[in-house]
Amino acid sequence: MSHEPASASASSAASGHAVIEPLPSPLHGAATVPGDKSISHRAVLFSAMAEGTSRVSGVLDSEDVRSSIAAVGKLGAQVSLEKQPDGSLAGGITGWGAAGPKKPDGPIDCGNSGTTARLLMGVLAPWDVPVEITGDESLQRRPMRRITAPLMKMGARFEPGGRETLPVTEVGTRDLRAITYDAPMASAQLKTAVLLAGVYARGTTTLNEPSPSRNHTELMLPEFGVPTTAADRTASVTGPRTLQAAEVRVPGDPSSAAFLVCAAVLKAGSSIQVENVSLNTARIGFTRTLERMGADVSVRHAGAAGKEPYGIISACHTPNLHGCEVPAEKIATIVDEVPVLALVAAFARGVTVFREVGELRVKETDRLAAVVEGLELMGVEAYIDGNDLYVEGQPGLRVPEGVTFDSKGDHRLAMTWALAGLTGAVPVTVENFDSVKISYPRFLNDIERLAR
Ligand code: S3P
């Protein structure tokens, strides 16, 4: 794992806390962000499942994606990815194909990566190879029943039986049953695990969801030779099939771009463009939310990488933001951006409501509680009513001096609270700031380069 050099505006102590200084000038000009995390995980995992050697490029080099790379390596895929001048990973992955994965010599440690752990459960379901799956403290607290329950219906076993959390040992079966499953929540991780198992089951496996979650799996599986039917809130695969090697180019991560975009909206005089970023509509709900707040944000399509659209997101400082309501059915399109959007809402006139955001309680940390706690440190009134998050904005809000935010080791919280310092007038301290390496190791460098 490579790390960017320490930034001029952050002094990191051994504890991993950082003092984030205000940016010296507005953000301006063009930037790119590292490869999309969700698409990178899928590129690595699907290549490992496939027959033959896949070529992948633009893959995000971050701790989470490294967890997926290490996992498939332990299971017998041959991975030869090299660091590129732009910081991404590119190269070949030779999968296990019809022969299946080998028994790893020890548990698969997914680190902090929920996507690795949950997608892996689907990857392993068709093979009678016992594999222990585990993760760090945060991942060991996260619910896994949502994945194991449908996979058990298909015939996979998990030991010890009845466990809700990692570590668990999965024992798959070559005799998987196709199922139709009504997911209790909109989750692309759950949808993907079921569809990946479904590729190997005889018959059609269908996953219905309460609102549309990100669809990278449905877009990428056909590239690997697996026909997939997808419509609003439903996706199906018909098996058994074997994935065939493919070429995958990963566009920039909109969830990382969101931090640069929100910084530009908040910092006076700013005007930026983020290029080569995924414009998948299931991912760029944050641009719509910002527009609803009156922010000067726009998107322009430039092309497609495989079936994934990409292009440019532009954003300018907007002094007169106003609160808005984000309806429940749109939350899946901003699920990772709620914390930073809540920060923007703190500077808007009036109340912003995020409806039905209960899923945030079971992310890398309880992001609902953490957002309320962090905003309160800024003197902003924020509260949770049922599963709705309310933020009472204060136009002209100034972050008080001497605030110490705790990221709780959650990368998206670390970057959210860093923005309070970067776009404000006084430094802030962010504890466990180094968790940014989970998804966006060069975050500070990118944002500082825009402010030079
Ligand atoms: C992801 C899906 C989302 C998201 C996570 C990545 C994926 O989680 O929050 O960061 O790559 O499928 P859920 O599936 O739990 O909604």
Residues whose N, C-alpha, C, O or C-beta is under 5 A from the ligand:
A	BS01	S3P	S38 T115 A186 S187 A188 Q189 L190 V335 D336
